[in-house]
Each structure stands twice: as structure tokens, then as C-alpha cells.
Amino acid sequence: MTANSIGERFRITSFGESHGRLVGVIVDGCPAGLLLSEKEVQAELDRRRPGMTSISTQRREEDRVEILSGLLRGFTTGAPICMMVWNREVDSSAYDRIRDTPRPGHADFTSWLKYGGFNDYRGGGRSSGRITAGFVAAGAVAKRLLVRLGIRVLAHTVQIGEVKAGDASIDEIERNLEKNSVRCADLAVAEAMEEEIRRAMREGDSVGGVIQCVASGVPAGLGEPVFDTLEGDIAKALFAIPAVKGVDFGSGFEGARLRGSRNNDPFIISEGRVRTLTNNAGGILGGISNGMPITCRVAIKPTPSISLPQRTVNLKTMSETQITIHGRHDPCVVPRAIPVVEAMVSIVLVDHSLRMGVLPVALRRAEG
């Protein structure tokens, strides 16, 4: 069964549960000879760690990564890379009490239905955002490979609730991304976004938002139409993130309101290369990268775990009831999802780079 894996040449397999002993990932297909250390992977994991700000969950996991295979003397060997993170601060008592009453907005009911009640219900099990720690670890490897191609992948918050940010260049994103707790490149609205989250917290509620991801330096020609299109594979990877409910590219849904004369991107010659004057296509035409920056937006739903009473059912008695959720939950998962979005886009870009032959299966030994 391959439902826990994604990718063809650069393939990742996710394992672990939210309240199990650990979460992790196996990366298969990483070229040999890549200089890699736990420190570099840890730097990415630290960006999604819980309990780092006052507007995130107060579950304080260390998220210390261990690389168990695929490295020798600091270089990848070409063998599968196994990385894991222990779950240390686990309290499942709250979930034992509500085991038979599925939480609205969560995958409790659908998982119970699909797996006959044998699914790990604690903390959401495999459907928890906790499993994205493995995504980020794999993304750290992918980012190291993309550096060799001159590709940068950066995501930032562009909307929290009704609060929207202005446009930002990739340099502004890189410069301002970590300067505020919501990871918004538009510093003028970051404080308003934080207040939107705090307001939801005070009311026992939650709020969602939108993340924009930009990949610059992507060569033209990546993508395998018709079913393995570049945006199709990126969208599939992004939808593996539990909170994601929408993905669009370039002008996306806004483009549906435009005339073709405004939405088309005129071709030009710039520095001896074919470029487009605008980028409403989001860097992809016909499922193939066109050499322009790849831009996509990701809609993140409000955290379904809220402290307000909600209607549900009792699966044992088949009767309607009410549920109040207790525990440690993010009032908004958007800021912590930033490195996860970057990771998933990076993983797909590496996979397609290998499929196109842009990346070799073995790198020069003298790297670094």
C-alpha cells in the first residue's frame, strides 16, 4: 500500500502518529554525495515546533531529529534516509474521554468509518498536523538539493481571517519572514494579524488564513503531462497537509474573473532568454514550468479544535450529543504551516528535477 508515500524519483514515506512513540519519514532517491547534517534538518524542524509563541499550542515538544540511516561521514550515501522525532510530551487522557464522540471538523468520524474503529484516535493519529514534522525533515533534504540548482522556496502568510497582506517580492519575504510571530512579509499588517488570532483565542474560537509560496530559479521544462503535471503534483503534496482545503496557482480563482487579454502573460526576451511580462500562470503552462517563479496560494482552515460547545453524535449509542474539547491546540495553524508548505513544494521540485535529469543521482564528492 502506497498511501503514505509520495514522489517517483525522490520518494518520501511518512510514518508515526500524533500520540504514538514517534513520527518520522523515509527519504528514498536522494542523490549520493550531498553534504547533510542533523543540524541542518533541525533548523527547519525548529521553525514548526509547537509552543514557540504565545499564539501557538502550548504542547512543548523538543522535536529533536535523529537520522538513522543514509549518511556516512556527513554525506548521503544514496541509500534511504530514515529520520525520526520522538513524541515526548503526550497526554492522551482527553482523547480517551471523547473516543466515541467525533470532533466536528476533524477526521475522527471518517477514520473510524474507514478503519472499523481500529484507527489511533489519540490526538488525531495519522490525521494530525503532528505528522508534518516528517514532511519538514524531508523538505530540509530537498532544500539542500535545490540550493545546487539555485532554486529558493519561500512561503509567507498573506491572510489571517479577514486581515490581508500586501504584495511582497521574494527578497522581502526572505528578509521579513521571521520578524513576527505570524510570519508575514508585510510588516505593516502583521500586528493586526496577531490581534485577529488573539481575538479568536479570547472567544474560545479559532481562525484560518492563506499562505503564499514562491519558488524562484526553477528551470523551464519541469513537469510530466498529462497526469503528473507540475502543479498537479504540487497540489497533491500540499493537500497532504491536514489543514489545507484549497490550492491555486498564479492568478488562480481571481483569474476566473478576468478577460483572456488581461490574464494571458505576454512573452518577451530578457537577457537573451524567453520570459513573460506578467506571471498570471504562476510559472506553469500546460503542467510544465516556464522559467518564471512558481507561485501558489494555500488556504488553511480554522483549527477545528475549539473550546466552544459543539454538536456531535455518540457512535456507540447512535444519539446526538454535545462536545467540548479540552487540550492544547493552535488557535491558528497558519504560521506553523509555513515551513510545511515550503517543504512539500521543495520535495516535488526535487522529484521533478531528478525525473528531468537536472539533478544527477550522484553528486561530486568534493561538495562543500
C-alpha positions in Angstrom: 0.0 0.0 0.0 1.5 3.4 -1.0 -1.0 5.8 0.5 1.7 7.0 2.9 4.3 7.8 0.2 4.6 10.5 -2.5 7.1 11.1 -5.3 8.6 8.9 -8.0 12.4 9.5 -8.2 12.6 11.4 -4.9 10.1 9.5 -2.8 9.1 10.1 0.8 7.2 7.7 3.1 5.6 9.1 6.3 5.2 7.1 9.5 4.1 7.6 13.1 1.0 9.0 14.9 0.4 12.2 17.0 0.4 10.3 20.3 2.4 7.3 19.3 6.1 6.8 20.2 7.4 8.9 17.3 6.8 10.5 13.9 9.2 10.3 11.0 9.9 9.9 7.4 12.0 7.8 5.0 13.5 9.6 2.0 14.4 7.4 -0.9 16.1 8.6 -4.0 18.3 11.3 -2.6 21.5 11.5 -4.7 24.7 10.3 -3.1 27.3 12.9 -2.1 25.0 15.5 -0.6 26.5 17.2 2.5 23.9 16.9 5.2 23.7 17.0 9.0 21.1 16.7 11.7 21.8 20.4 12.5 20.5 21.5 9.1 17.4 19.3 9.3 16.9 20.6 12.9 16.9 24.2 11.8 13.8 23.5 9.6 12.1 21.5 12.3 12.6 24.3 14.8 10.5 26.6 12.6 7.4 24.4 13.0 8.0 23.4 16.7 4.9 23.7 18.9 4.9 26.1 21.9 7.3 28.6 20.3 5.0 31.7 20.6 2.0 32.8 22.7 -0.3 32.3 19.7 0.5 28.6 19.1 -0.3 25.4 21.0 1.5 25.1 24.3 2.4 21.4 23.7 6.1 21.8 24.1 7.8 19.1 22.1 11.6 19.3 21.6 11.3 17.8 18.1 14.9 16.7 18.2 15.6 14.8 14.9 17.6 11.7 14.7 19.0 10.5 11.3 19.2 6.7 11.5 20.4 5.8 8.0 21.6 7.0 4.7 24.5 9.1 5.9 28.2 8.3 6.2 30.8 10.8 7.4 28.3 13.7 6.8 27.4 12.8 3.2 24.4 11.0 1.8 25.2 7.5 0.5 22.3 7.1 -1.9 20.6 4.7 0.4 17.2 5.5 2.0 17.4 8.3 4.7 15.4 7.5 7.8 14.6 10.4 10.1 12.6 10.3 13.3 11.3 12.6 16.1 10.2 11.2 19.4 6.8 12.3 20.9 7.7 13.1 24.5 5.0 15.4 25.9 1.9 13.3 25.3 -1.3 13.4 27.3 -4.0 11.2 25.7 -6.5 11.3 28.6 -8.7 14.0 27.0 -9.0 11.8 23.9 -10.0 8.7 25.8 -13.0 10.6 27.2 -14.3 11.6 23.8 -13.3 8.5 21.8 -16.9 7.7 20.8 -17.9 11.4 20.0 -16.1 12.6 16.9 -14.9 16.1 16.9 -16.5 18.4 14.3 -14.0 19.4 11.6 -11.6 16.5 12.4 -11.1 13.2 10.7 -12.3 11.3 13.7 -15.6 10.0 12.1 -14.2 9.2 8.6 -11.2 7.4 10.1 -13.4 5.4 12.5 -15.6 4.5 9.5 -12.8 3.5 7.2 -10.7 1.5 9.7 -13.6 0.0 11.7 -12.7 1.7 14.9 -9.1 0.4 15.0 -7.5 3.7 14.0 -5.4 5.6 16.5 -7.8 8.2 17.7 -5.4 9.9 20.1 -4.6 13.5 19.0 -6.0 12.7 15.6 -3.5 9.8 15.0 -2.3 9.8 11.4 -4.6 12.8 10.5 -2.9 15.1 13.0 -0.7 18.0 12.0 2.0 16.4 14.1 2.9 14.1 11.3 4.1 17.1 9.3 7.3 17.0 11.3 8.4 14.2 9.0 7.4 16.3 6.0 9.6 19.2 7.1 12.5 16.8 7.8 12.3 15.5 4.2 11.9 19.1 3.0 15.1 20.0 4.6 16.9 17.4 2.5 15.1 18.7 -0.6 16.0 22.3 0.1 19.7 21.3 0.3 19.4 19.8 -3.1 17.6 22.8 -4.6 20.4 25.1 -3.4 22.6 23.3 -6.0 20.2 24.4 -8.7 19.9 28.0 -7.5 16.2 27.4 -6.5 14.7 29.2 -3.5 11.4 28.2 -2.0 9.8 30.6 0.5 6.3 30.8 1.9 4.7 33.6 4.0 1.3 34.4 5.5 -0.8 36.7 3.3 -4.1 36.4 5.2 -5.4 35.7 8.7 -9.1 35.7 8.9 -10.2 39.0 7.3 -6.8 40.6 7.6 -4.9 40.6 4.3 -1.3 41.5 3.5 0.0 43.5 0.5 2.2 42.1 -2.2 5.9 41.2 -1.4 8.9 40.3 -3.5 10.8 37.1 -2.7 13.6 39.2 -1.3 11.1 41.0 1.0 9.7 37.6 2.0 13.2 36.3 2.9 14.1 39.5 4.8 10.9 39.8 6.9 9.5 36.3 7.2 10.8 35.6 10.7 10.4 39.1 12.1 6.9 38.5 13.5 5.0 35.6 15.1 2.6 35.2 12.1 5.4 35.0 9.5 4.0 37.8 7.4 6.3 39.6 5.0 4.1 42.7 5.1 5.2 44.1 8.5 2.6 46.8 8.4 -0.3 44.3 8.9 1.5 41.6 11.0 0.3 43.1 14.3 -3.3 43.2 13.0 -3.0 39.5 12.1 -1.7 38.7 15.6 -4.6 40.5 17.1 -7.1 38.6 14.9 -5.7 35.4 16.3 -5.7 36.6 19.9 -9.4 37.7 19.5 -10.3 34.2 18.4 -8.4 32.8 21.4 -10.3 35.1 23.8 -13.6 33.9 22.4 -12.6 30.2 22.6 -12.6 30.0 18.8 -10.0 29.7 16.0 -9.2 31.3 12.7 -7.7 30.3 9.4 -5.8 32.0 6.6 -3.9 31.9 3.4 -0.2 31.1 2.7 1.6 32.1 -0.5 4.6 30.1 -1.6 7.1 31.3 -4.2 9.8 29.2 -5.9 12.4 31.3 -7.8 15.1 30.0 -10.1 13.0 27.0 -11.3 14.3 25.9 -14.7 11.8 25.7 -17.6 10.7 22.1 -18.5 9.8 20.5 -15.2 6.5 18.6 -15.2 5.2 15.4 -16.8 1.8 16.0 -18.5 -0.9 14.9 -18.6 -1.4 13.3 -15.2 1.9 14.2 -13.5 1.7 17.9 -14.2 3.9 20.1 -12.0 1.0 22.0 -10.4 -0.9 18.7 -10.1 1.9 17.1 -8.1 2.5 20.2 -6.0 -1.2 20.4 -5.2 -1.3 16.7 -4.2 1.6 17.3 -1.9 0.1 20.4 -0.3 -3.3 18.6 0.2 -1.4 16.0 2.3 -1.1 18.8 4.9 -4.1 18.1 7.2 -5.4 21.7 7.4 -5.2 22.5 3.7 -8.6 23.0 2.0 -7.6 24.9 -1.2 -4.7 25.5 -3.6 -4.4 27.8 -6.6 -1.6 28.9 -8.8 -0.8 32.3 -10.3 -3.9 34.4 -10.6 -5.9 31.2 -9.6 -9.5 31.8 -8.8 -9.1 35.5 -9.3 -8.2 34.8 -12.9 -11.6 33.3 -13.5 -13.0 36.9 -13.3 -10.6 38.3 -15.9 -10.7 38.5 -19.7 -8.1 36.5 -21.5 -6.4 39.7 -22.7 -5.7 40.5 -19.0 -4.9 37.0 -17.7 -2.5 36.0 -20.6 1.2 36.6 -20.0 2.8 38.2 -23.0 6.2 36.7 -24.0 9.3 38.9 -24.1 13.1 38.4 -24.5 15.1 39.4 -21.3 18.8 38.9 -21.1 18.7 36.5 -24.1 16.0 34.3 -22.6 12.3 33.9 -23.1 10.3 35.3 -20.2 6.8 36.6 -19.7 5.9 40.2 -18.9 3.5 39.1 -16.2 3.1 35.9 -14.2 -0.6 35.1 -14.0 0.2 31.5 -14.9 2.2 31.2 -11.7 5.3 29.8 -13.6 3.5 26.8 -15.1 1.9 26.4 -18.5 0.4 23.1 -19.7 1.7 21.4 -16.5 5.3 22.4 -17.3 7.4 25.1 -15.7 8.1 28.0 -18.0 11.1 29.5 -16.2 9.2 32.2 -14.3 8.8 32.0 -10.5 6.3 29.4 -9.4 3.6 31.0 -7.2 0.8 29.3 -5.4 -1.6 30.0 -2.6 -2.7 27.6 0.1 -6.0 28.0 2.0 -5.7 26.8 5.7 -8.9 26.1 7.5 -9.6 27.3 11.1 -8.3 24.9 13.7 -11.3 22.6 14.3 -10.3 22.1 18.0 -12.1 24.9 19.8 -13.3 25.2 23.4 -16.8 26.3 22.4 -19.6 23.6 22.8 -20.3 21.9 19.5 -23.0 19.4 18.3 -21.8 15.9 17.5 -23.0 12.3 17.9 -22.2 9.3 20.1 -21.1 6.5 17.9 -21.9 3.8 20.5 -25.5 4.9 21.3 -26.1 6.5 17.9 -27.6 9.5 19.5 -27.0 13.2 19.2 -25.0 14.9 21.9 -22.7 17.9 22.6 -18.9 18.0 22.9 -16.5 20.5 24.5 -12.9 20.0 23.5 -10.1 20.3 26.1 -6.4 20.2 25.5 -3.6 22.2 23.9 -4.4 23.4 20.4 -3.3 26.1 18.0 -5.9 28.9 17.7 -4.4 29.3 14.1 -2.1 26.9 12.4 -1.1 29.2 9.6 2.2 30.4 11.0 3.4 26.9 11.9 2.3 25.6 8.5 4.8 27.9 6.6 7.8 25.5 6.8 5.5 22.6 5.9 4.3 24.3 2.7 7.9 25.1 1.8 8.9 21.5 2.4 6.2 20.0 0.3 6.8 22.3 -2.7 10.6 21.6 -2.4 10.0 17.8 -2.3 8.0 18.0 -5.6 10.6 20.2 -7.3 13.4 17.8 -6.4 11.4 14.9 -7.6 10.7 16.5 -11.0 14.3 17.7 -11.3 15.5 14.2 -11.0 12.9 13.0 -13.4 14.1 15.6 -15.9 17.8 14.8 -15.3 18.5 18.2 -14.0 19.9 16.6 -10.8 22.3 13.7 -11.1 21.9 10.5 -9.0 25.4 11.1 -7.5 27.0 14.4 -6.7 30.6 15.3 -6.7 32.5 14.0 -3.6 34.2 17.4 -3.2 31.0 19.2 -2.4 31.1 21.8 0.4 
